[in-house]
Each structure stands twice: as structure tokens, then as C-alpha cells.
Amino acid sequence: MIEIDDVAVELGGNRILDGVTTTVDEGQFVGLVGPNGAGKTTLLRTIHGVLKPDSGEVCVGGDPVSSLTSKEASRRVAVVPQDTTLSFDFPVEDVVAMGRHPYRSRFAGSQSAASDRERVEAAMARTEVEHLADRSITAVSGGERQRVLLARALAQDAPALLLDEPTASLDINHQVRTLELVRELADEDGKTVVAAIHDLNLAAHYCDELRLLAGGEIRASGDPEAVLAEDHLEAAFDTRAVVSAHPVTGSTYVTALPERPAEREGRVHVVGGGGTVSRLLYVLSAAGYEVSVGALNEGDSDLETARSLGLDAVTEEPFAPVGDEARRAVEDRVRRADATVLADVEVGAGNLANLRAAREAESVVVVEERPFAERNYAGSDAAALYRELSERGQVVGPDELLSAVEEAVAASGERPSAETE
């Protein structure tokens, strides 16, 4: 659907794009990722035909964009810009109706007008902005304007859709809903979507493929797991990151590490299992902490991760409940740790002993991605233990793990030791 062949673009004497070559198949959702200034917006504008490349060529639907009239190009490509500022004082419905301009002519009859109205109403319904129809576009919020401009693009009914940071002005709820809709447009409507997305984890979860841009060049291309490799990210963003699978969605998940010395003082014990702590183990280990984990059953993917990282792990037989010996080993590591991390693990009768052992911790960090009630299979005892640990410690999301552990370790160093007491 979209072919980009050796495209170079200079602006103000600076080479913004340099020999970019890639293709996007019909019905594919491709994300453009990369640092600020990488050329993502410039590439979108070149695909749309707003910018003429200094060399190379862009084709949409088999025809060079440069050979298409403005109306012809708009019938093939619809755009949702990053800048949602609109200075004119039109009602929202009129703004969405502007998406039908490429199809209008002086000779259009009432049947055409009725079809236009139907498409406008359908686009507003799909983006959930019908209730804003009569309001001025200057009187709605930035997030609402973003959805109005998406509705305008849908009303345009073009087979290709370009989005420049479509979630930039939205809260997390509307970010997800917007990308779910875009994913649906590709899957069900067959639209070809190219979107510049700054959030790597959202891009990995929703896109079929990614293009990693840096320095005006495509540094990596393919599925999210291949593109978001740690060496690619370090080269493009000049930062260290840990890449793992998200424990809930299974999609590629990137955690940026702070620019601090790799080695730091502090011992951390991690309680989890069932694939819930692999990412946490990578992050804590890469951050320089001495990490232990357990108890984990043989065959657990978290145990495989721990062994690959050379971590101290308390183990139990496959499918066996945590026995007394393993529980005592966990308690010992918890007592010796400066901080204990309780992951977003499912708790049943077999691993309830891990929660009991965590009560020995002086500093607790509880990583919560799902309400505990959704993963509690051990009844009121487990609920009471979890509540106690949550009240004593910090409850954080996975992205706040490092800062919370740092605080917990620092607090542990300030407490008097048992010998001093």
C-alpha cells in the first residue's frame, strides 16, 4: 500500500531523512518509534505529500504521491496531526464533515449529501464524540480535539491512515481506547495505518510491525520483539533499557534504566512466580542490586530467568506446595534483604507460604497491576496477609519499581541493626 524508496529530506540545510526505504502492506498497522528529532513527523508528511523529498520517491496504492492531485492524495491518505490547535470557531460536526471535502463537487446532488452525512455521523459515533456535535471546536479539551480530528480522518474514508502521536493529549484510558480503535480499523476495515508513537510499550502492544528511526535513518524494522532489542534501543536512544515480556499481556515490554552506576549496595528479595517476576528480575539485576527470588517451582519461567541471570533462588519440586524447608529458606533471605518485592502474583494454597514469609521483611514494595481479589485463590487468610503487606509498604506499578526499591533500601540503611538495639 505504501512504498518508500531511498527518500531523503532536507529542511533548513539539515538532512532530516537520509535514504529511508521501507514498505507497509495493506491492512498493516506499523508504528514509527525513535527519539525526538529522529524524523518521524517528517516521514509522515512526506508520505502524505505535504513535503516533497529531495531525492527518492513515495508511492501510495501503486502511484507516486507527487503525481497525484491534492484531492486524489486525500482520497488515499487521511492524516491525524500531532498539533490539534484549531483557530476557527466551527461546530465539531462541521470539523468532522471537512473530511468529506475530497469527494465533493459543484455537481453533487442530495444523494451525495446524504451519504456524506451518514459517514460523518458514523465517524463521530465510532470515536465517541457525538455529544460534542454542536459545541465549538475551540471549546473542547485537547483530548476531545484529538478524537474529533480522528473522526474527521475516518469520515475521509481513505484506505491509508497516518497518525502523528495520536495519544499525546489523552489520558491513559483514552490512549488505550484510541489505539484499540486504530487496531480495529486495521483488522476489521483493512485500513493501512502508520503511526508515530512515543510510548514504546503501547507501540509494541498494538502494532504489527515497528520502524525504529534515529538520525534520519531506519535503524531496525520488523516485529516489535526484534525492533525493541536492547542493543537497538541503546544505540537509538543512548540509554540502557531492559526488554522482557509483559506478565499480563505477553507483549514486548521496555523498562528504561536510570543513568546511574551499574553497581550499587543493597540486597533485594523478590516474591512471585508464574512468569510475574522475570521482568522485575531483569530490571533489579541490571540496576546493580544483589537479588534473590523464591520460592519457585522447578519448571517456572521465572526460575529459568533467575538462573540465566545467576541469581540466588529458593526452589521447590514441580507443582508442589511451598514446604517448610523452602519457607524457612525464603524467610532467611527476606530477613537478610534490605527490601522485599512482592510481585503481581496469583496466590493459592500452594504458595501462600511465600506471603507468610514476606511478613519478616522490614521494607516491602508491592508491585500491583491487577486487583488482588482477581488473583486470590487462597481466601481470607491471603487477603489479610496482602492487606497487611500493602499497608506496611509501598504499592507501586512496575514502572515505579526502581525508585520504590531505592527508597526502601535507603530506609533500611537508616534503621538501627539488631546488634545495636
C-alpha positions in Angstrom: 0.0 0.0 0.0 2.9 2.4 0.9 6.3 2.2 -0.7 9.1 4.5 0.3 12.2 4.2 -1.8 15.5 5.9 -0.8 13.8 9.0 0.5 15.9 12.0 1.7 14.6 15.3 3.0 16.5 18.4 3.9 14.9 21.2 5.9 16.8 24.4 6.7 20.0 22.9 5.5 19.7 19.9 7.8 19.3 16.4 6.5 16.2 15.1 8.4 15.7 11.9 6.4 18.6 10.1 4.8 18.0 7.2 2.4 14.8 5.8 4.1 13.5 2.7 2.3 10.6 0.6 3.6 7.1 -0.7 2.7 3.8 -1.0 4.5 1.4 -3.7 3.4 -2.3 -3.3 3.0 -4.1 -3.7 6.3 -0.9 -3.4 8.4 -0.5 -1.3 11.5 3.0 0.0 11.5 4.4 2.1 14.3 7.2 4.7 13.9 9.3 4.9 17.1 12.5 6.7 17.9 13.9 9.6 19.9 12.7 13.2 19.4 14.1 14.7 16.2 14.5 11.3 14.6 12.4 12.3 11.6 9.1 10.5 12.4 6.8 13.5 11.7 8.8 14.4 8.6 8.4 10.9 7.2 4.6 11.1 7.8 4.4 14.4 6.0 6.4 13.0 3.1 4.1 10.0 2.8 1.1 12.4 2.7 2.8 14.5 0.0 3.0 17.7 2.1 6.8 17.5 1.8 8.5 16.7 -1.4 11.6 14.6 -0.9 14.9 16.0 -2.2 15.6 12.5 -3.6 13.8 9.2 -3.7 10.1 8.5 -4.1 6.9 7.7 -2.1 4.1 5.6 -3.7 0.7 5.1 -2.3 -1.5 2.5 -3.9 1.0 2.0 -6.6 1.2 5.7 -7.8 3.8 8.3 -6.9 2.3 10.7 -4.4 4.0 13.5 -6.4 1.8 12.6 -9.4 -1.5 12.9 -7.5 -3.6 16.0 -7.2 -4.5 17.2 -3.7 -7.9 15.6 -3.9 -6.6 12.4 -5.2 -4.0 12.2 -2.4 -6.6 12.9 0.2 -8.8 10.1 -1.1 -5.9 7.7 -0.5 -4.4 9.1 2.7 -6.1 10.6 5.8 -4.0 12.3 8.5 -4.4 12.9 12.2 -1.8 15.6 13.1 0.1 16.0 16.3 -0.9 19.6 16.7 -4.6 19.7 17.5 -4.8 23.5 17.7 -7.7 24.9 15.5 -8.3 28.6 15.4 -11.6 28.7 13.6 -14.8 28.7 15.6 -16.7 25.9 13.9 -19.0 23.4 15.5 -17.4 19.9 16.0 -19.8 18.3 13.4 -18.6 20.8 10.8 -15.0 20.0 11.5 -15.7 16.2 11.1 -17.6 17.0 7.9 -14.4 18.6 6.4 -13.2 15.0 5.9 -15.7 14.7 3.1 -14.3 17.6 1.0 -12.1 15.4 -1.3 -15.4 13.8 -2.6 -17.5 17.0 -3.1 -18.1 18.8 -6.3 -20.3 21.6 -7.6 -22.5 18.9 -9.2 -23.1 16.8 -6.2 -26.7 16.1 -5.5 -28.8 15.4 -2.5 -28.0 11.7 -2.5 -24.3 12.5 -2.2 -25.0 14.9 0.7 -27.0 12.2 2.5 -24.1 9.8 2.1 -21.7 12.4 3.4 -23.9 12.9 6.5 -24.1 9.2 7.1 -20.3 8.9 7.0 -19.9 11.9 9.3 -22.3 10.5 11.8 -20.7 7.1 11.7 -17.2 8.5 12.2 -18.4 10.6 15.2 -20.1 7.6 16.8 -17.0 5.4 16.3 -14.8 8.0 18.1 -17.5 8.7 20.7 -17.8 12.5 20.0 -21.5 12.6 19.0 -22.3 14.5 22.2 -19.9 17.3 21.1 -21.6 17.8 17.7 -22.9 21.3 18.4 -20.1 22.5 20.5 -17.4 24.9 19.1 -14.1 23.1 18.4 -12.4 25.9 20.4 -14.4 25.0 23.5 -13.5 21.3 23.8 -10.4 19.9 25.6 -7.2 18.8 23.9 -8.1 15.2 24.3 -11.5 15.7 22.8 -10.0 17.6 19.9 -7.7 14.7 19.2 -10.7 12.4 18.9 -12.6 14.9 16.7 -9.6 15.0 14.3 -9.6 11.2 14.3 -13.3 11.3 13.4 -12.5 13.8 10.6 -9.9 11.3 9.2 -12.4 8.4 9.4 -15.0 10.5 7.6 -12.4 10.9 4.8 -12.8 7.2 4.2 -9.2 6.8 2.8 -7.6 3.4 2.7 -4.4 4.7 4.5 -4.4 6.5 7.8 -1.4 8.4 9.1 -1.3 9.4 12.8 1.3 11.7 14.5 1.4 10.9 18.2 -2.3 10.0 18.4 -2.2 9.5 22.2 -0.2 12.6 23.1 -3.1 14.6 24.5 -5.1 11.7 26.0 -5.3 10.2 29.5 -4.4 6.5 29.8 -8.0 5.4 29.4 -8.4 7.2 26.1 -5.0 6.2 24.9 -6.0 2.6 25.2 -9.4 3.2 23.6 -7.9 5.2 20.7 -5.3 2.5 19.9 -7.9 -0.2 20.3 -10.0 1.6 17.7 -7.0 2.0 15.4 -6.2 -1.7 15.8 -9.8 -2.4 14.9 -9.6 -0.2 11.8 -6.7 -2.3 10.5 -8.1 -5.7 11.5 -11.8 -5.2 10.5 -11.8 -2.4 7.9 -8.5 -3.3 6.3 -7.0 0.2 6.7 -3.3 0.6 6.3 -2.1 2.5 9.4 1.2 4.3 10.0 1.5 6.0 13.4 4.3 7.8 15.2 4.1 6.7 18.8 6.4 7.8 21.5 5.3 5.2 24.1 7.3 2.1 23.1 5.2 -0.2 25.2 1.9 0.9 23.6 3.6 0.6 20.2 4.7 -2.9 21.0 1.3 -4.0 22.2 -0.8 -2.6 19.3 1.4 -2.5 16.2 2.0 -5.4 13.8 5.5 -4.0 13.0 7.7 -1.1 14.0 10.2 1.1 12.2 12.9 2.4 14.6 14.2 5.8 13.3 17.3 7.6 14.6 19.4 10.2 12.9 17.1 10.2 9.9 17.6 6.6 9.1 15.7 3.4 9.8 17.9 1.5 12.3 15.6 -1.5 12.7 12.5 -2.9 11.0 10.2 -5.8 11.8 8.1 -7.2 14.6 8.2 -5.4 18.0 10.3 -8.0 19.7 13.0 -7.8 17.1 13.0 -4.0 16.8 12.9 -3.2 20.5 16.0 -5.2 21.3 18.2 -3.8 24.0 21.1 -3.0 21.7 18.9 -1.2 19.2 17.4 0.9 22.0 20.7 1.8 23.5 22.1 2.9 20.0 19.0 4.9 19.1 18.1 6.5 22.5 21.5 6.5 24.1 20.1 4.9 27.2 20.1 1.5 28.9 16.9 -0.5 28.9 15.6 -3.9 29.9 13.3 -5.7 27.4 11.1 -8.5 28.6 7.6 -9.9 28.1 4.8 -8.2 30.0 3.4 -10.8 32.5 -0.2 -10.0 31.8 -0.4 -9.2 28.0 2.7 -11.1 26.9 3.7 -8.3 24.6 7.2 -6.9 24.5 7.8 -4.5 27.4 10.6 -1.9 27.7 11.8 -0.5 31.0 14.4 2.3 30.8 17.1 2.2 33.5 18.3 5.4 35.2 21.7 6.7 34.3 23.4 5.6 37.5 26.4 3.4 38.3 25.7 -0.3 37.5 26.8 -1.5 40.9 25.0 -0.3 44.0 24.7 -1.5 47.5 21.6 -3.3 48.6 20.0 -6.8 48.6 16.5 -7.4 47.3 14.4 -10.5 47.7 11.6 -10.9 45.2 8.4 -13.0 45.8 6.5 -14.1 42.7 6.1 -16.9 40.3 4.2 -18.0 37.2 6.0 -15.5 34.9 5.2 -12.5 37.0 8.8 -11.5 38.1 11.0 -12.2 35.1 10.9 -8.5 34.1 11.4 -7.4 37.6 14.5 -9.6 38.0 16.0 -8.2 34.8 15.4 -4.7 36.0 16.7 -5.1 39.5 19.7 -7.1 38.4 20.6 -4.6 35.6 20.3 -1.8 38.2 23.1 -3.4 40.2 21.2 -4.9 43.2 22.1 -8.3 44.7 18.9 -10.2 44.0 17.3 -13.3 45.4 14.0 -14.8 44.5 11.6 -17.6 45.6 10.3 -19.9 46.4 9.7 -21.0 42.8 8.7 -24.4 41.5 11.1 -26.2 39.1 9.8 -25.5 35.6 8.6 -22.0 36.4 9.7 -19.5 33.7 10.7 -17.1 36.5 13.1 -19.7 37.8 14.6 -20.0 34.3 15.1 -16.3 34.2 16.7 -16.3 37.6 19.2 -19.0 36.6 20.0 -17.2 33.4 20.9 -14.1 35.4 22.8 -16.1 38.0 20.5 -15.1 40.9 20.1 -16.8 44.2 16.8 -18.8 44.0 14.8 -20.8 46.5 13.3 -23.7 44.7 10.6 -26.3 45.3 9.6 -29.5 43.4 7.4 -29.1 40.3 3.8 -28.4 41.1 4.5 -28.9 44.8 3.3 -26.5 47.5 6.0 -24.5 49.3 7.1 -26.8 52.1 8.6 -25.9 55.5 12.2 -26.1 54.3 11.6 -23.8 51.4 9.6 -21.4 53.5 12.4 -21.2 56.1 14.9 -20.5 53.3 12.6 -17.7 52.0 12.3 -16.2 55.5 16.1 -16.3 55.8 16.6 -14.3 52.6 13.8 -11.9 53.4 15.4 -11.1 56.8 18.8 -10.5 55.1 17.3 -8.4 52.4 17.2 -4.6 52.5 13.9 -4.7 50.7 11.4 -7.3 49.7 9.4 -7.0 46.5 6.0 -8.8 46.2 5.1 -9.1 42.6 1.6 -9.2 40.9 1.4 -13.0 41.5 -1.6 -15.2 41.8 -1.8 -16.7 45.3 -3.2 -20.1 46.1 -2.8 -22.6 48.9 0.4 -23.9 47.4 2.3 -20.6 47.5 0.6 -18.9 50.4 3.7 -19.6 52.5 5.6 -17.1 50.4 3.3 -14.3 51.6 3.7 -15.5 55.2 7.5 -15.4 54.8 7.3 -11.9 53.4 6.0 -10.7 56.8 9.6 -11.0 58.0 10.5 -8.1 55.8 11.4 -4.7 57.3 10.8 -2.9 53.9 8.2 -4.1 51.5 7.4 -2.9 47.9 4.2 -4.3 46.5 4.0 -4.3 42.7 0.3 -4.2 41.7 -1.0 -4.4 38.2 -4.3 -6.3 38.9 -6.5 -6.0 42.0 -5.6 -8.7 44.5 -9.1 -10.0 44.5 -8.7 -11.1 40.9 -5.7 -13.3 41.7 -6.5 -14.5 45.2 -7.3 -18.2 45.3 -6.4 -18.7 48.9 -9.3 -16.9 50.6 -9.5 -14.6 53.6 -6.1 -15.5 55.0 -4.3 -14.4 51.8 -6.4 -11.3 51.6 -5.5 -10.3 55.2 -1.7 -11.0 54.6 -1.8 -9.0 51.4 -3.6 -6.1 53.1 -1.0 -6.1 55.9 1.9 -6.1 53.5 0.4 -3.4 51.4 -0.3 -1.2 54.4 3.3 -1.6 55.7 5.0 -1.0 52.4 4.7 0.9 49.1 2.2 -0.2 46.5 3.5 0.8 43.0 3.2 0.0 39.3 6.0 -1.8 37.5 7.4 1.4 36.1 7.9 2.8 39.7 9.7 -0.3 40.9 13.3 1.1 40.8 12.5 4.3 42.7 10.5 2.5 45.3 13.2 -0.1 45.9 15.8 2.6 46.1 13.7 4.3 48.8 13.2 1.1 50.7 16.9 0.2 50.6 17.8 3.6 51.8 15.3 3.4 54.7 16.7 0.0 55.6 20.2 1.5 56.0 18.9 4.2 58.3 17.4 1.7 60.8 19.5 0.5 63.7 20.7 -3.1 63.4 19.6 -5.8 65.8 23.0 -5.8 67.5 22.9 -2.0 68.1 19.4 -2.4 69.6 
